[in-house]
Amino acid sequence: AQPLENAHKVSAVVFDKTGTLTHGVPSVAKLVILSQIGKDIGGTVSMVLALLATAESSSEHPLATAITKYAKEVFGSKKTGKVINFQSLPGCGLKATVSQIQSFVQTGAQCNQMVNYINRLRSGEQDLELAGACLEFPKHFLQPLSEGTLIHLSTEDGAGGGGADAGAQMDNITPSNLPHNSEEAKYSVLVGNREWMRRNFIEVGLDVEEK
């Protein structure tokens, strides 16, 4: 064929999406966590993934599918929480209310991949990955959260504050006043770009911009 005959003339090949080139579908490559919302890094990562995977499970976007698939791969479970009030705007992001994730979070915090990752991390190993993705978080997350320490988490009717390109809208409460029946707790989750955060009155801080 003519294209193959002319291939010897090619001096450079440029690809704009390495993920598409190597996997054929989008995949999670890096997870950056800026606020501690669990007792330790295992609980924090599990909570973040449970919130994201549950919210994204109602979206047909390829990136949403990649996030949900990643969480299920980490947890070794196909279940997610419950989603209501789901809204999406093409090119911007989604908004949803998530609940019934406590068992999902507990599964993630105790799953083999998470336990092995944390054990290897505590032993001093470098450049570790969790199910093929790099994790970035402050080192103090490895220490258990003490009673009364402020964490960034918000139930649905919370005032909210802060924000990120992909994450839950969060406010300050303490572990001692979390709902006793956490399965009934509801969380307002926003996932999207900077414009979507601005429309929902979430300020993207410099710590996010630097990432």
N, C-alpha and C positions, 0 to 999 in steps of 0.2 A: 504494500500500500504506500501511496505517496507520502503520508505523514511519517511513516517509519523510515522511508528512504532519506527523508530530510532531517531525521533526528540527530545525525552526526554533526549538524550545524549548530545545535543548541549548546550554548556556553553557560547558561544559568537558568535555574528553575526556582521560582518564588512561590511559596505557599503562604496564605494569609491566616490559616487556622490549623495549627498543628494538631489540636485535639481531633478535628474532623479527619485529618490525614492519618493519624495513628490508630484511632478507634472506630471511626465511622459515625460515631455519635458523641455528643458532649459528655464530659465526665467531670467530677469534682477533683480539682488538683490541689486546692489549698483552702484551709479554714482558719480565719483569723478571729480570735475571740478577745474582746476588749473589756468585758465586764463579767465578774464572777456571779453566777446565779445558782450555784450548787454548793454542796459542802466541800467539794474538791474538784479537780479537773475532770474526773470521770463523770461526776454528777452534772457539771457545767456543760460539757460537750454533749452529754445525753439529752439534757434539757433543750439546748439549742437545736440539735438535730431533730428531736421530737416535735418541737414547735414548727420548724421549717418544713419537715417532711409531711406533717399533717396538713399544714396550710397549702403546700404545693400540690398535694394529692388531688385537689380539685381543679388544677390547671392542666391544660393540654400543651403548654409551651415545652419545647425540648429541654430547656434548662431546668424547668420544674421537674420533669421526668428524671433528669440526671440527679437532682438533689434527693428526690424521694428514693430512687434506686440506691443511692449511696448510703442513706440512713438505714435502709432495710438490710443492706449488705453488712454494715457495721454491727447492727443489732442481731442479725441472723433471724429476723422476724419479718413477716409480711404485713403485720397489723400496724395501724396508725390510730390517731385519736379521732375525734369528731370535729367536723367543720360546719359552721353556720355563718350566715351573713357574708358569703364569699362575693367579693367584687374584684374585677380586673379591668385594667385599661391598657390596651395594646401599646407597646412602646414605652410604658412607664412602670407598671408593677401590679401587685395585688394587695388586697386587704381582706382579712378574715378573722373570725372569732374561733379560737381553738379550745377544746376541752377534752376531758377523758384521756389524758396522756400520761398519768402517773405510772401505770403499769408499763407503758412503753419506755418511760424514762428509767425505771428500775431495771428493766431488761437490758437497756443499753449500758447502764453503769456496771452491771455484773456480767456482761457478755465476755466471752473469751478474748476477743480482739481488743476490747477496752482494757481488761485486766492485764493482758500481756504487754500492751503499749505502755501502761503506767509503770509496771514493774521494770521494764527495760529503761524507761525514762529516769526512774529513780536510781537505777544502777549506774547512770552516767552516760548511757549510749547517746550518740549524736545522730542527726539527720534521720530520725525515725519517721515512719509514715503510718497512718491509720487507714487501713483498707485502700492503700495507694495514694492517699492525700496527705500533704504536710499540714501540721497543726502549728499555729503560732499563738502564744499567749504569755502573759507575764508569769515569771517563775514563782511568784508567791501563790499562784493557783494550786501548786502542789501541796500546800499546807491546808489542813482541814479548816473550814470556816468556823470561827468561834461564835458562841451564842451572843446575839446582839449586834453582830457586825452588819453594817448596811450592805445590802445586795441590790442589784438593779433588776427588778421584776415588777410586773403590774398585772392586776386582775383587770377584767374588761372595763370596770367603771372607775379605774384609777385615773389620776390626772395625767400621768405619763410625762416623759421628758427624755431628752437625749435622743439618740437614734443612730442608724447606720444604713449603709446601702442595702444590706439584707439582714433583717433581724426583727426581733419583737420590740414593740413599743413598751418601754419599761419605766418604772418609778422606784422609789426607795421604800422597801419594807424589810423586816428582819425575819430570820428563820423562826423565831418564837411566835410570830403572828401570822404565819402562813395558814390557810384554811385547813382545819383538821381533816376534812374529807377532800383531799387534793384532787380526786377524780372529778369533783364538781367545780373546781376552779376553772375560770374562763380567762383566756389571754387574747388580747388584741395584737395581731401580727401584721406587720407591714414588710413587704419584700419588694424592692424595686430600685430604681435609679435615683439620683439626686433630685430631679424634678418631682418625682412621686413623693419623696420625703418632704419637699418644700410644700407641696399641695396639702399634705397632711400635718403641716405645722411641726415637722421634726427637723431640728437643726443638725446638719452633718458637721461634726466637730473636726478639729485639726488632726486628732488621733486617727480618724478614719481617712482623711485626705492623705495622710502620710503613708498609708498602706496601698 
